[in-house]
Amino acid sequence: MSDKSADGMVKALGAAAAFGAAFAARKLITLGWKQVTGREPPNDPHDPQVGIGEALSWAVVMGVGIETARLLAVRFATRRMRQAKAD
C-alpha cells in the first residue's frame, strides 16, 4: 500500500471516528441533560421562549462535549492506524 493511500485511509477512518463520536456524544449529552435538569434540552436555542441561561448552557455543553469526543476519537483512530501500519 502506498503512503498516499495509507494517509487517505487514516483520514477516512478519522472522519468516520469523528462522526461516530459526535453522534454518540450528542445522545449521551442529551440523556445527561434530561437527568440533571429533568427537562428535554432546548430544540432551538434561538427560540425566544428558551431562557438565555438555558440556551447558553446547552450551547456550551454541546460544543465542548462534541468537540472533545471528536478530538479523542480522531486521535485514537489515527494512532491505531499508524501503529498498525508500522507493524
C-alpha positions as CSV (number, residue, x, y, z in Angstrom):
1,M,0.0,0.0,0.0
2,S,1.4,3.4,-0.9
3,D,1.9,6.2,1.6
4,K,-0.7,8.3,-0.1
5,S,-3.4,5.6,0.0
6,A,-2.4,4.8,3.6
7,D,-2.8,8.5,4.5
8,G,-6.1,8.6,2.8
9,M,-7.3,5.6,4.8
10,V,-6.1,7.3,8.1
11,K,-8.0,10.4,7.2
12,A,-11.2,8.4,6.2
13,L,-11.0,6.4,9.4
14,G,-10.5,9.6,11.4
15,A,-13.5,11.2,9.7
16,A,-15.7,8.1,10.4
17,A,-14.5,8.1,14.0
18,A,-15.3,11.8,14.4
19,F,-18.8,11.3,13.0
20,G,-19.5,8.3,15.3
21,A,-18.1,10.1,18.3
22,A,-20.2,13.2,17.7
23,F,-23.3,11.1,17.3
24,A,-22.7,9.2,20.5
25,A,-21.7,12.3,22.4
26,R,-24.9,14.1,21.4
27,K,-27.0,11.1,22.6
28,L,-25.1,10.9,25.9
29,I,-25.2,14.7,26.5
30,T,-28.9,14.8,25.8
31,L,-29.5,11.9,28.2
32,G,-27.3,13.7,30.8
33,W,-29.2,16.9,30.3
34,K,-32.5,15.2,31.0
35,Q,-31.1,13.5,34.1
36,V,-29.7,16.7,35.5
37,T,-32.4,19.2,34.6
38,G,-35.4,16.9,34.5
39,R,-36.4,18.5,31.2
40,E,-35.8,18.0,27.5
41,P,-32.9,20.0,26.1
42,P,-33.9,23.1,24.1
43,N,-34.7,22.0,20.5
44,D,-33.9,25.5,19.2
45,P,-31.7,27.6,21.5
46,H,-32.6,30.6,19.3
47,D,-36.3,30.3,20.3
48,P,-37.3,33.4,22.4
49,Q,-39.2,31.0,24.7
50,V,-35.9,29.4,25.8
51,G,-34.2,31.4,28.5
52,I,-30.8,32.9,27.7
53,G,-29.1,30.9,30.6
54,E,-30.5,27.6,29.4
55,A,-29.7,28.4,25.7
56,L,-26.1,29.3,26.6
57,S,-25.7,26.3,28.9
58,W,-26.9,24.0,26.2
59,A,-24.6,25.5,23.6
60,V,-21.5,25.3,25.8
61,V,-22.2,21.7,27.0
62,M,-22.9,20.5,23.4
63,G,-19.9,22.4,21.9
64,V,-17.4,21.2,24.5
65,G,-18.8,17.7,24.7
66,I,-19.0,17.0,21.0
67,E,-15.6,18.6,20.1
68,T,-13.9,16.7,23.0
69,A,-15.4,13.4,21.8
70,R,-14.4,14.1,18.2
71,L,-10.9,15.0,19.2
72,L,-10.3,11.9,21.3
73,A,-11.9,9.6,18.7
74,V,-9.8,11.0,15.8
75,R,-6.6,10.9,17.9
76,F,-7.3,7.3,19.0
77,A,-8.2,6.1,15.5
78,T,-5.2,7.7,13.8
79,R,-2.8,6.4,16.4
80,R,-4.2,2.9,16.0
81,M,-3.9,3.1,12.2
82,R,-0.4,4.4,12.3
83,Q,0.6,1.7,14.8
84,A,-0.9,-1.0,12.6
85,K,0.9,0.5,9.6
86,A,4.2,0.4,11.4
87,D,3.8,-3.2,12.4
